[in-house]
Amino acid sequence: MRTVPWGPSRNFWVDGGGVYIRRDQSRQFAAEVTKLTSREEAALAYSAYYLSKFTYPLPVTTFDTTQLKSIESPSIQALLPKLGYNRHFPRRVVFRPVEWGGLGLKSLTFIQGHQQTKLLLRVLNNDTKVTPLLQTLLRYSALESGTNALFGHDYKTVQRILHYLTPTWATSLLSFLSQHAIDINLQDGQFAPPLQ
């Protein structure tokens, strides 16, 4: 497969690691939603088709917020009128939980960050074949940032150093954590020996 680093190719959205989402998937969902007749059908299509189709590859991707918004935009714009809302309804309300007065739809940006955080903790807490690779990636990113550890800094410091780091899966996760002021404290045993 030919990859285009960090951007849209003709038929796919490809991230730096070669993971892709077909460009027309969002448009296909939008076309199918316009054929639905009831609010319940639209809600079922969103939860059964859209979320399962788009969230499956997200833990291993490094799409940025702009790319994820452009991927989800056609689908959400087609879904909102079927749910009884204007297609230009504020996205802050669309993606806010129902308990806080929102519609409760899930943003791909939040899903990606949440799933990446779960994947990080799961891999570091279980000894798998991927654990040494992830530990090396975290060490390399910490070395590149000029700090002892990639995590454990306040979010303003993280936002400053992100501009200087090579875009990787770890920096994608770190960007999400800093945007939401989330801090993860990892023990030294969860890292590989320092790089030389």
HUKA-V99454 format. One record per backbone hydrogen bond with DSSP energy under -1.0 kcal/mol. CO is the residue of the C=O (numbers start at 1). NH is the residue of the N-H. E is the energy in kcal/mol with one decimal. If there is no record, write none. Layout:
[[CO:NH:E] [CO:NH:E]]
//
This chain:
[[7:14:-1.7] [11:23:-2.5] [12:9:-3.1] [13:21:-1.9] [14:7:-1.6] [15:18:-1.9] [19:15:-2.3] [21:13:-2.8] [22:25:-1.1] [24:28:-2.9] [25:29:-2.3] [26:30:-2.1] [27:31:-2.4] [28:32:-2.3] [29:33:-2.5] [30:34:-1.7] [33:36:-1.2] [38:42:-1.7] [39:43:-2.4] [40:44:-2.3] [41:45:-2.6] [42:46:-2.2] [43:47:-2.2] [44:48:-3.0] [45:49:-1.9] [45:50:-1.9] [46:51:-2.3] [49:53:-2.5] [50:54:-2.5] [51:55:-2.1] [57:60:-1.2] [58:61:-1.3] [64:68:-2.3] [65:69:-2.3] [66:70:-2.0] [67:71:-1.7] [68:72:-2.3] [69:73:-1.7] [72:76:-2.4] [73:77:-2.6] [74:78:-1.5] [75:79:-2.1] [76:80:-2.4] [79:83:-1.4] [80:85:-2.7] [86:89:-1.9] [90:94:-2.0] [91:95:-2.4] [93:103:-2.1] [94:105:-1.8] [96:104:-2.1] [97:100:-1.2] [97:102:-2.3] [98:101:-1.9] [107:111:-2.5] [108:112:-2.6] [109:113:-2.1] [110:114:-2.8] [111:115:-2.7] [112:116:-2.4] [113:117:-2.1] [114:118:-2.3] [115:119:-2.4] [116:120:-2.5] [117:121:-2.3] [118:122:-2.5] [119:123:-2.7] [120:124:-2.4] [121:125:-1.7] [126:128:-1.2] [130:134:-2.4] [131:135:-2.5] [132:136:-2.2] [133:137:-2.3] [134:138:-2.4] [135:139:-2.3] [136:140:-2.8] [137:141:-2.5] [138:142:-2.2] [139:143:-2.7] [140:144:-2.7] [141:145:-1.8] [142:147:-1.9] [154:158:-1.9] [155:159:-2.2] [156:160:-1.5] [157:161:-2.0] [158:162:-1.7] [161:164:-1.2] [168:172:-1.8] [169:173:-2.2] [170:174:-2.6] [171:175:-2.2] [172:176:-1.8] [173:177:-2.5] [174:178:-2.4] [175:179:-2.1] [176:180:-1.4] [177:182:-3.1] [187:190:-1.8] [188:191:-1.6]]
//
